[in-house]
Amino acid sequence: MEDVQTINELDALVGRIFSIEDITLGSAKDKYLVRYRGRLYSEDSAAAYDHLAALLRPHAVTPLFRMEGDRQAILLVSGVVPPVQASNPWVNLGLFVLTLLSVLLTGGLSNLNGPLPPDLLPAAGMIVRQGWPFAVSMLGILGAHEFGHYLMGRYHGVHVSLPYFIPLPLVSPFGTMGAFINMKEPPKNRRVLLDIAIAGPLAGAAVAIPVLLIGLSLSALNRLPAADLPGLSLQLEGNSILYLLAKFLVFGAWLPAPVDYHGVAPLLYWGKYFLTGMPFP
């Protein structure tokens, strides 16, 4: 067994945190070197794993905790995660600046009410004035989401990169394709993976919901046209239970409100609308 001094030494290391009931040596077709079955001495499996992994690292062996029926098992596999190379934060900063410019441009152009000035500086100033609310909102939500992942990863001691923002000017209605972080090592258990995964959406929602309410409070309500008008382009926004409740909180009405329910119970009307998008309000 390469890189392992003796089976007895491994047994002794595992025996520090585990009551061993039986031992199985892995063969050429198995994916493990040794399998131990029994019970952990401690109920804190995460702490026990950290302790055993540190003991086995000098032997280039990684432990895996498993349940086999009603018994706990520890599998030792060859190899360890190599030392993590630090990423270059200038790449993250550069991509963020490019994404900021991209989102500013997209937000500014979409909010223009007339032609841009012919000179560069006045045109750029107009784009920034028109686009900064959109840019701050979009990047605030994206940044909170990705830093939620990042900070939770750091909390659990998992090596993760700073967020990489992706600029996409002119092609995308948002000015960006989003952002991501790079996990440089696998999480040690599903609990850590779940914490890192869920921290992003929760942090993003903590910013997105206030942004949504502010945006609604700055919006005006108008009736939809009863018929298609020449030169008028109409795009009906999507709906969700959260968005429906937010609009009711701000405007005191269920929107988009029909002119008449035509005798249909409101609950049935909205149930049908959510499932089919019909009837068109």
Solvent accessible surface area in square Angstrom, and as a share of the most:
residue,aa,sasa,rsa
1,M,112,0.50
2,E,151,0.68
3,D,110,0.57
4,V,15,0.09
5,Q,132,0.59
6,T,73,0.42
7,I,52,0.26
8,N,117,0.60
9,E,57,0.26
10,L,0,0.00
11,D,30,0.16
12,A,63,0.49
13,L,17,0.08
14,V,0,0.00
15,G,26,0.25
16,R,146,0.53
17,I,15,0.08
18,F,1,0.01
19,S,44,0.29
20,I,56,0.28
21,E,102,0.46
22,D,43,0.22
23,I,76,0.38
24,T,43,0.25
25,L,106,0.53
26,G,25,0.24
27,S,63,0.40
28,A,115,0.89
29,K,183,0.78
30,D,50,0.26
31,K,189,0.80
32,Y,33,0.12
33,L,39,0.19
34,V,0,0.00
35,R,46,0.17
36,Y,0,0.00
37,R,58,0.21
38,G,0,0.00
39,R,105,0.38
40,L,26,0.13
41,Y,141,0.54
42,S,55,0.36
43,E,182,0.82
44,D,74,0.38
45,S,42,0.27
46,A,19,0.15
47,A,52,0.40
48,A,7,0.06
49,Y,35,0.13
50,D,63,0.32
51,H,88,0.39
52,L,0,0.00
53,A,26,0.20
54,A,66,0.51
55,L,38,0.19
56,L,0,0.00
57,R,131,0.48
58,P,112,0.70
59,H,21,0.09
60,A,35,0.27
61,V,2,0.01
62,T,32,0.19
63,P,1,0.01
64,L,53,0.26
65,F,47,0.20
66,R,122,0.45
67,M,118,0.53
68,E,56,0.25
69,G,75,0.72
70,D,109,0.56
71,R,71,0.26
72,Q,44,0.20
73,A,2,0.01
74,I,1,0.01
75,L,28,0.14
76,L,0,0.00
77,V,29,0.17
78,S,80,0.52
79,G,32,0.31
80,V,54,0.31
81,V,53,0.30
82,P,94,0.59
83,P,126,0.79
84,V,48,0.28
85,Q,155,0.69
86,A,103,0.80
87,S,41,0.26
88,N,80,0.41
89,P,73,0.46
90,W,185,0.65
91,V,72,0.42
92,N,10,0.05
93,L,89,0.44
94,G,32,0.31
95,L,51,0.25
96,F,71,0.29
97,V,66,0.38
98,L,97,0.48
99,T,0,0.00
100,L,59,0.29
101,L,101,0.50
102,S,5,0.03
103,V,0,0.00
104,L,24,0.12
105,L,55,0.27
106,T,15,0.09
107,G,0,0.00
108,G,0,0.00
109,L,65,0.33
110,S,85,0.55
111,N,68,0.35
112,L,41,0.21
113,N,153,0.79
114,G,39,0.38
115,P,126,0.79
116,L,66,0.33
117,P,38,0.24
118,P,138,0.87
119,D,91,0.47
120,L,146,0.72
121,L,148,0.74
122,P,64,0.40
123,A,13,0.10
124,A,43,0.34
125,G,24,0.23
126,M,50,0.22
127,I,24,0.12
128,V,71,0.41
129,R,151,0.55
130,Q,67,0.30
131,G,0,0.00
132,W,137,0.48
133,P,63,0.40
134,F,58,0.24
135,A,1,0.01
136,V,98,0.56
137,S,33,0.21
138,M,39,0.17
139,L,17,0.08
140,G,28,0.27
141,I,51,0.26
142,L,30,0.15
143,G,12,0.11
144,A,23,0.18
145,H,56,0.25
146,E,10,0.05
147,F,80,0.33
148,G,11,0.11
149,H,27,0.12
150,Y,26,0.10
151,L,110,0.55
152,M,57,0.25
153,G,0,0.00
154,R,142,0.52
155,Y,169,0.64
156,H,46,0.20
157,G,55,0.53
158,V,8,0.05
159,H,96,0.43
160,V,15,0.08
161,S,2,0.01
162,L,62,0.31
163,P,4,0.03
164,Y,35,0.13
165,F,10,0.04
166,I,57,0.29
167,P,36,0.23
168,L,50,0.25
169,P,59,0.37
170,L,128,0.63
171,V,123,0.71
172,S,15,0.10
173,P,102,0.64
174,F,108,0.45
175,G,0,0.00
176,T,9,0.05
177,M,131,0.59
178,G,13,0.13
179,A,20,0.15
180,F,97,0.40
181,I,25,0.13
182,N,68,0.35
183,M,67,0.30
184,K,55,0.23
185,E,39,0.17
186,P,89,0.56
187,P,35,0.22
188,K,74,0.31
189,N,48,0.25
190,R,209,0.76
191,R,147,0.54
192,V,4,0.02
193,L,82,0.41
194,L,111,0.55
195,D,40,0.21
196,I,6,0.03
197,A,49,0.38
198,I,82,0.41
199,A,12,0.09
200,G,0,0.00
201,P,67,0.42
202,L,112,0.56
203,A,30,0.23
204,G,4,0.04
205,A,41,0.31
206,A,69,0.53
207,V,50,0.29
208,A,32,0.24
209,I,66,0.34
210,P,63,0.40
211,V,42,0.24
212,L,48,0.24
213,L,54,0.27
214,I,104,0.53
215,G,35,0.34
216,L,14,0.07
217,S,72,0.47
218,L,147,0.73
219,S,58,0.37
220,A,85,0.66
221,L,100,0.50
222,N,131,0.67
223,R,209,0.76
224,L,64,0.32
225,P,47,0.30
226,A,116,0.90
227,A,67,0.52
228,D,145,0.75
229,L,99,0.49
230,P,135,0.85
231,G,93,0.89
232,L,92,0.46
233,S,108,0.69
234,L,84,0.42
235,Q,167,0.74
236,L,63,0.31
237,E,103,0.46
238,G,59,0.56
239,N,40,0.21
240,S,50,0.32
241,I,123,0.63
242,L,98,0.49
243,Y,38,0.14
244,L,15,0.08
245,L,92,0.46
246,A,8,0.06
247,K,8,0.03
248,F,83,0.35
249,L,133,0.66
250,V,51,0.29
251,F,57,0.24
252,G,53,0.51
253,A,36,0.28
254,W,98,0.34
255,L,22,0.11
256,P,27,0.17
257,A,55,0.43
258,P,24,0.15
259,V,139,0.80
260,D,78,0.40
261,Y,66,0.25
262,H,155,0.69
263,G,84,0.81
264,V,68,0.39
265,A,49,0.38
266,P,75,0.47
267,L,153,0.76
268,L,123,0.61
269,Y,13,0.05
270,W,21,0.07
271,G,33,0.32
272,K,113,0.48
273,Y,14,0.05
274,F,72,0.30
275,L,155,0.77
276,T,84,0.49
277,G,36,0.34
278,M,105,0.47
279,P,58,0.36
280,F,109,0.45
281,P,30,0.19
